[in-house]
Amino acid sequence: MVSLMVKWIKKYLVSNPILLKYRIFIHDAYKDEKCEEFWANLLGISLQNLQKTIYKPSSHAVKKNDNYKGCMRITITRIDMLRKMIAWQKLLIQYYDAVLR
């Protein structure tokens, strides 16, 4: 899902990939799982494109899910892109509101 979203953002919103910021949020227990490498490979970016990973404290010392790789946050650093997405959202709401009536 994240990979699809990044491809969509690059195709329709951001022509310059430097405007995208990536950050991983993950529990402490998964620090040694090489999650940064997983996300970089999945998204086709270098490790240098990732911002500092945020490790969330966890009361569980044991890993519950071996496939867990954290949560990826993608930030677009341009306000005009936010305004464009909000306009598209309003158009979609109007369209589906008319269709469902």
C-alpha positions in Angstrom: 0.0 0.0 0.0 2.8 2.4 0.9 4.7 1.6 -2.3 1.5 2.3 -4.4 1.0 5.6 -2.5 4.6 6.7 -3.2 4.3 5.9 -6.9 1.0 7.9 -7.0 2.6 10.9 -5.3 5.5 10.8 -7.6 3.3 10.5 -10.7 0.6 13.1 -9.9 2.1 15.5 -7.3 5.8 15.7 -6.9 8.2 15.8 -9.9 11.2 16.4 -7.6 11.8 13.5 -5.2 13.8 15.7 -2.9 10.5 17.1 -1.7 9.5 13.8 -0.1 10.6 13.0 3.4 10.4 9.4 4.8 10.4 8.4 8.5 9.9 5.1 10.2 8.2 4.7 13.5 8.8 1.3 15.2 8.8 -0.3 18.6 12.1 -0.7 20.6 12.0 -4.5 20.3 12.5 -4.4 16.6 15.7 -2.2 16.5 17.9 -4.9 15.1 15.5 -6.0 12.3 17.0 -3.8 9.6 13.7 -2.1 9.0 15.4 0.9 7.4 16.8 -1.4 4.7 13.5 -3.1 4.2 11.7 0.2 3.6 14.5 1.7 1.4 14.4 -1.4 -0.8 10.6 -1.5 -1.0 10.3 2.2 -1.9 13.4 2.2 -4.2 15.1 5.0 -2.2 18.6 5.1 -0.6 19.1 4.9 3.1 20.2 8.5 3.1 16.6 9.6 2.1 15.3 8.2 5.4 15.0 10.6 8.3 16.1 9.4 11.8 13.9 6.4 12.8 11.7 7.0 15.8 11.8 4.1 18.3 8.6 3.9 20.4 9.0 2.5 23.9 7.3 -0.8 24.4 6.3 -2.7 27.5 6.8 -5.9 25.6 10.4 -7.2 25.4 9.3 -10.1 23.2 8.5 -9.6 19.5 4.9 -10.4 18.7 5.2 -10.3 14.9 8.4 -11.3 13.0 7.1 -9.6 9.8 6.5 -6.2 11.5 8.6 -3.5 9.9 7.1 -0.4 11.6 5.0 2.4 10.2 6.2 4.6 7.4 5.4 8.3 7.4 5.7 10.2 4.1 5.8 14.0 4.2 5.5 16.3 1.2 7.3 19.5 2.0 5.3 21.8 -0.3 2.1 23.6 0.8 0.8 23.9 -2.7 0.7 20.1 -3.0 -1.5 20.0 0.2 -3.8 22.5 -1.4 -4.0 20.5 -4.6 -4.9 17.3 -2.6 -7.6 19.1 -0.6 -9.1 20.4 -3.9 -9.1 16.9 -5.3 -10.7 15.6 -2.1 -13.5 18.2 -2.4 -14.1 17.3 -6.0 -14.3 13.6 -5.1 -16.7 14.3 -2.3 -18.9 16.4 -4.7 -18.8 13.7 -7.3 -19.7 10.8 -5.0 -22.3 12.9 -3.2 -24.1 13.5 -6.6 -23.7 9.8 -7.6 -25.1 8.3 -4.4 -28.2 10.6 -4.3 
